[in-house]
Amino acid sequence: MFHDRARIQVKGGRGGDGALSFRREKYVPKGGPDGGDGGHGGDVVLVAERDLRDLAFFKRKQRFAGERGRHGEGSNRRGADGDSVELRVPVGTQVFDESGRLVADLAHVSARVTVARGGTGGAGNKRFANPTEQAPRIAEVGQPGEAATLELRLKLIADAALLGFPNAGKSSLLRRLSNAKPKVADYPFTTIAPVLGTVEGPDGRQLTVADVPGLLEGASEGVGLGDEFLAHLERARLFLHVIEIQEDVEERFHAIDRELRAYGAGLAERPQIVVLNKLDLVDGPEPFGIADDRARAVVPVSAATGAGIDELKRALFELIPEAAPTAAPVEEMADFLVYRPQPPRRRPYRILRGDRGYRVSGPGVAADDDEALREALRAAGAKPGDPVTVGDTTYEFE
């Protein structure tokens, strides 16, 4: 089964705690503070891979977390950073947040985006030493990592896409054109998932062609297999508009065109090759009577006998340029498109751990009526009865 959507939960690793330590050697019984900083927590990163075809992996597992950073140690030893988690996704995967906003678009091979940053490590007590406080007995607790619930949506990236009504012969045509082996049968909805095939040119050049499920009138509104499959057409550079030659060709052309216009996303403006299929069932093709600038070529074929397939291949390679134009040189292009700023990594306050409980410092921090603060203290290791100081107020943690 083809999976083009998945919902996942990601969380960056928590930062390690800073160390509360003092130098103790044989001839230095009262050395200064030497607590090292905690390591940073690991990130959760998405990476686009060429060989993946769908999001099936994320149906088996939905929760991912970076590793926690190691705690700092004495002798100014910094804790190791936690390992990041890299999740492989197909090229063309889009990432949306819980409100439906586009976070990132992994539109080419090796594109990567950090979707949950690990927390920063806490400062060791050496960091708090100053001329007036030479032996600080406090160290900072590590920051929590970012957490998010994300929706992944795959939009296939292909040079050309086949579109048309069910049973128009698209799957048979893809078999003739490429190395793909989609299911073929003489009834509607044989194709229930997009299929990609590779078309070989005489000079060794290759093109990818996608076959998506057949469209019904009203598909842009979810009728039949719905508009979710229309999304797979968005990134195709050219459409192969397949119409049964024995049907009312002009009416079929306009019916599909209405769905493309209703869906939007520029589909109605995409160049097309009109493929009049099932040539073997008629004595000769009727002239294609529609004057439309988008129809760059009209090619009668028979997917059953192979007639016209070579001409169709030639038209494909002529109408699809070797390289898609880019707005900037490759080395200047971003690895991914980000549509919202990353949230701040740090909390507005710091939690310090000492040998007499916890201290919270930062502007505008509430005391025991702040549930977020209580949760942060619990995550830092606070137990009921531990003293917590916020500003000039000290209370027992509950």
N, C-alpha and C positions, 0 to 999 in steps of 0.2 A: 504493500500500500504506500502511495506517495504522500509524504507529510510536508506541507509547505508552511505550516504554522506551529508554533510551540510557545508555551509560557514557562518561564524559568524564574527562580529566585536566586539572587547572587549577593554575596556578602564578602567584603574585604576582611583580611585577617586583622585581629587586634594587635596593636603595638605592644611590645614588651615593656615591662615596668623598669624604671631606673633603679639602681642598686643603692641601698643605704649601708655604707661601709666606711671603715676608717683604717688607715694604714697601721698595721701592727707588726713590728719586727723586734728582734731581740734587743737592739739598742735604741729602738724608737718606740717606747711604750705608749706614747700619746701622739701618734702621727696624725696628719690632717685627713680630711675626707678624700676617699678615692673610689667612690661608687660610680661605675660606668653607666652610660645610657642604654636604654632598651632598644632592640632592633625594630625596624618598621614591619608592619604586617604585610602579607602578600596581597597582590591585586588579583582581580578576576578580569581576564582579557579575552576578547573574541578575535579570532584570526580567520580570514577567508582563505579557503583551500580549493584548488582547481578540481581535485578528484571527487569531491563530495557532490551528491545530487539532490539530497533533501535533508530534512531536519528530524529524521526518524530517531536518531540517538537521544534527542531531548524528550521523546515520549517515554523512554525508559528511566531517565533520571532528570529531575527538575531543580535540584538544590545544589549549589556550588559555593564553596567558600575558600578564600585564601588562607594560608597557614599563619598562625600567630607568630609574631616576632619573639625571639628569645629575650629573657630578662637580662639586664646588665649585671655585671659582677664586680667584685672588688679589684683593686689594682688597676682601676680605670679601664677595665675590659668591657667593650661594647657588646651587647647581645647581637646575635646573627639575625639578619632579616628573614622573615618568613617567605617560603616559596610561593610564587604566584601560580595561579591556575590558568592555563590557556585552553580555551574551548574552540575547537575547529568547527566552522560553519561553511556552507556553500557560498561561492561567489554570488553576489546579488542579494544577500541577506540584509534586511532592514531591521532596525532595533527601535521599538517604541516603549515609552514609559507607561505607567498605570493610567495616566490621563489621555493616552492616545497620541501624545506628541512624538514626532520622529526624533530619535536621539542620534542615530548614526546610520549610514548607508555604506555597506561594505561592497563596493561596486567593482573591485578588481582583485586579482590574485595577490595574496600577502597583505591586503589591507587589514588593519588591526585597530581596535579601540578598547580602552580600559573602561569597563562598565561598573566596576566597584573598586575604589582605591582602598588599599590597606591603611590602617591607622598609623600615626607616627609613634615612635617609641618615646617613653617617658625619660625625663632628664634624671641622671643620677645625682646624689647629694653633693658631689664635687661642684656641680653647676651652680649651686646655691651659696657657695662660700663667698664672702666679701669681707672687707676690713672690719665690719662691726659684728659679723656672724661668721666666725672662722671654723666652727664645728657644727654645721647645720645637721639636724637629725631628721631631715625630711627628704623624700625623693618623689618624683612625679610618676603617677600611674600612666600606663600606655593608653593612647587614644583608641576608641573603637573604629572599626572599618566602616565604610559606606555600605548600605544595604539597599536593595531595590528589587522590585518585581517587574520583569520585562516581558514583552511579547516579541517574538522573532517571526518575521514574515519573509518568505522567500519569493523573489521575483526572478524568474529565469532570465539569463542573459544569453541571447542568441543572435546570430546575424540575420536570420529570417525566421518567420513563424507562419505556419499553416493555419488558415482560418476558413470557416465555412459552416454549413449546416451539418448536423449528424448524418452519417452515411453518404457523405459526398465523396468518400474515397481518400481522405487525407492520410490515414494510416498506411494504406496500400501505396500511396504516392511516396511517403517517407521511406518505406522499405525499398522502393525502386531507386530513390535518390541517394540513400545513405547506407550506413552500416547498422542502423537501428532495426530492431525486430519487434515492433509493436504488435499487439493482438489485432487480428483482422477477422471480421465476420460481417455477414450481410444483414446487420440490424443496427438500429441507432444506439449510440452511447457505448460502442465497443471500447472507445478510449475514455477512461474515467480518471486518468492522471496524465499530466504533461510528459512527453517523451522527447528526448534530445537525440539527434543523429548528426553524424559528421559526413559532409559531402566532400569528396576528393576531386580536385581539379587536375587537368592534364599536366600542369606545371608543378604539381605537388602542393599547391595551396589548398587549405582546408577552410570550410565554412560550417558553422553549426546551424541546424534547422530544428525548430521546436514544433511538435504537434500537440496542440491543446484540445481538450474535449470540444465537441461540436456545440455551436451556439443555437439557442432558440430565440424567437422574438420575445423580448422582455428580459433577456439575459442581463442587461445592464441594471435591472431592478431585482435580480436574484432568481429569475425564472429558470427552470431546468437546473443545470449544474452551476448556474449563478455567475455573479460578477467576480467571484474570487479567481476564476480562471482567466477572465479578461485581464487581470493584473499581470499575468505572465506575458502578455503581448506588449507591455509598456516599453520594454527595453530592446525589442526587435528593431533592426534597422530597415527591414523590408518585410512586407506581407506577401505570402503566396495565397491569394484569394481563390479557393477551390470551389468550383460550381459544376454540378452535374450538367453535362452538355444537352441532355434530353429534357431538362426542366425549362421553365421560363427564366432564362439567364438574366435578363434585365431586372425582373422582379426580385430574384434571389440576390443579386448584387446590391440593390437598393435596401433590401431588408437587413442585410448584414451591416451596410453602411449606417443605417439608422441606429443600430446598437452601438457602433463605434462612436458615433456622435453623442449619444446619450450618456455613454460612460465617461467621455472626456479624456483627459490626460494626453491629448495630442494624437490619439489613435486615428482619428478621422483624417488627419493630414499626412499620414505615413504613406510613402510610395508603395505601389503594389505591382505584382505580376498577376494578372488574371489567368488562372489555369482552368481551362474547360476540360474536365475529366470525363472518362468513359467514352472516348472517341470510337471505341470498337462497337458501340451499341447503335451508331447512326451511320448513314451513308456518307455524310460529310458535314462539317461544322457550319452552323449558320454564322453570318458575320456578327461580330460583337458591336452593337449599335450605340454604345454609350461613349460620348466624348467626355473624357475625364482626364485631367492632367496627371492625376495620381496613378493611373493605369499606364505604367511605363512599357508594358509588353502584354500581349495576349497570346497564350500558347495552348493549343489543343493537344491533349495527351491521352494516353490510355495506360493507367497504372497496371492494368491486367496484362497487356501485351508488351508494354515498354515503348510503344510508339510515342514520339515527341519528347521522350525523357532527355535525350542528348541536347535538344534545342533548349529545353527548360534549364538544364545545367549551365549551358552557355549564357543564357540570359541572367541567371543568378550571379555568376562571376563577373559579368559585364556591369551589372547594376549595383553591386556592392563593392565599394572601393576597398583596396587592400588594407588601409588603416583608417580608422575613424578619426576625424579631425578633433584636435584637443585645443582647449582655450589657453593652455600654457605648456611649455616644455615638460616632458615627463618628470625630470628631476625636480621641477618646481611644484608639481602637483601634490596635494595632500594625500596621505594614505587612506583617508576616509573623510566623509563629510559629516561634520558635527553641527547640529541645529539648535543646541541649547548650551549655555555655559555649564561647566562642571560645578557642583556645589562645593562650598568650602570644606577642606579636609579636617579642620580643627573645630572643636567645640568652643563656645564663647567663654568657657571657664576652664580652669585646670584643677585636677584632683591630686593633692599631695598626700603621701602616706608617711607617717612618722611612727616612732615607737610608742606614741600616746594617741593613736587614732588617726583621723583623717582631717585634712584642711582643704576647703574649697576656696579658690581665689578667682576673681574675675568680676567685671562690672555687671550690676543688675542681677546677681544670682539670688534666687529666693532660698528660703531655708527648707524645713521639712514639709512644706505644702507643695513642693515642686516634684511631681511624679517622675519627670524625665531625669531630674537630679538623683532621686532615690534609685532609679533603675541603673544609672551610671555608677553610683556608689556600690550597689550590689555586684555589678560586673567587675568592679575594682577589687572586690573581696571583702567589703564591709559586712560585718555580722551584727545581729541585734545586740544592743548594749554598747557597741563601739562608740566612743565620743567623736562627734563631727563638728568642726568649727567652720561657720560661714560668716565672714566679717567679724563682728564682735559677739556673735551668738554661738554658744556651744550647746549641743543637745545630744541625746542618746539616739543612735540609729535604731529604727524599728524595722 
